[in-house]
């Protein structure tokens, strides 16, 4: 069974909301700018760089009041030769960037205008819960974007799941979640492996998993494939993580 872990990149980077550092013409970064109508605080920007240094990559979440991302074009003193990037903002379709060779200095600003993404309703029911002296349970839904392995060209690909929903579990064991309609995203549907949804119940204070929710009647992977719709109600078995 594949393990869902952090993206297999060399480093994780956080960009500061401070003004951009002045660069010389040769190392001018790629700047990615979003419309101010898009709330960038929840966005994720994943990227990979290729050059004489080998491969390097990471992801960045913007700070408050930041609508720009910046990607270095010189790494370890060597010029970046190729780069790819993925932008995911909740409520919007995926945006991608790919440069087989970098544009000239002065032409390294990319304006993105993400298109809205619809939603789908998912209904579930959980059986086998064990009391943990918790009055309210929440079902957390995570999305594993397997298609990014193909996009970045990774052979051995480990992934970081994207949190897409957290909903209250009703006292009768049922829940209803509004999920991004990933199956109709123009980028995602162009790949064979569109990704999977995993469901669990976590301690809302610590983030530690209390129960893993395994879909009844599905594979041992314990996930739900991304689909155009989820008719009816999916039954889950609650299992204590090992």
Rosetta blueprint (number, residue, H / E / L):
1 X L
2 X L
3 X L
4 X L
5 X L
6 X L
7 X L
8 X L
9 X L
10 X L
11 X L
12 X L
13 X L
14 X L
15 X L
16 X L
17 X L
18 X L
19 X L
20 X L
21 X L
22 X L
23 X L
24 X L
25 X H
26 X H
27 X H
28 X L
29 X L
30 X E
31 X E
32 X E
33 X E
34 X E
35 X L
36 X L
37 X L
38 X L
39 X L
40 X H
41 X H
42 X H
43 X L
44 X E
45 X E
46 X E
47 X E
48 X E
49 X E
50 X E
51 X E
52 X L
53 X L
54 X E
55 X E
56 X E
57 X E
58 X E
59 X E
60 X E
61 X L
62 X L
63 X L
64 X L
65 X L
66 X L
67 X L
68 X E
69 X E
70 X E
71 X E
72 X L
73 X L
74 X E
75 X E
76 X L
77 X L
78 X E
79 X E
80 X E
81 X E
82 X E
83 X E
84 X E
85 X E
86 X E
87 X E
88 X E
89 X L
90 X L
91 X L
92 X E
93 X L
94 X L
95 X E
96 X E
97 X E
98 X E
99 X E
100 X L
101 X L
102 X L
103 X L
104 X L
105 X L
106 X L
107 X L
108 X L
109 X E
110 X E
111 X E
112 X E
113 X L
114 X L
115 X L
116 X E
117 X L
118 X L
119 X E
120 X E
121 X E
122 X E
123 X E
124 X E
125 X E
126 X E
127 X E
128 X L
129 X L
130 X L
131 X L
132 X L
133 X L
134 X L
135 X L
136 X L
137 X L
138 X E
139 X E
140 X E
141 X E
142 X E
143 X E
144 X E
145 X L
146 X L
147 X H
148 X H
149 X H
150 X H
151 X H
152 X H
153 X L
154 X L
155 X L
156 X L
157 X L
158 X L
159 X L
160 X L
161 X L
162 X E
163 X E
164 X E
165 X E
166 X E
167 X E
168 X E
169 X L
170 X L
171 X L
172 X L
173 X L
174 X E
175 X E
176 X E
177 X E
178 X E
179 X E
180 X E
181 X L
182 X H
183 X H
184 X H
185 X L
186 X L
187 X L
188 X H
189 X H
190 X H
191 X L
192 X L
193 X L
194 X L
195 X L
196 X E
197 X E
198 X E
199 X E
200 X E
201 X E
202 X E
203 X L
204 X L
205 X L
206 X L
207 X L
208 X L
209 X E
210 X E
211 X E
212 X E
213 X E
214 X E
215 X E
216 X L
217 X L
218 X L
219 X L
220 X L
221 X L
222 X L
223 X L
224 X E
225 X E
226 X L
227 X L
228 X L
229 X L
230 X L
231 X L
232 X L
233 X L
234 X E
235 X E
236 X E
237 X E
238 X E
239 X E
240 X L
241 X L
242 X L
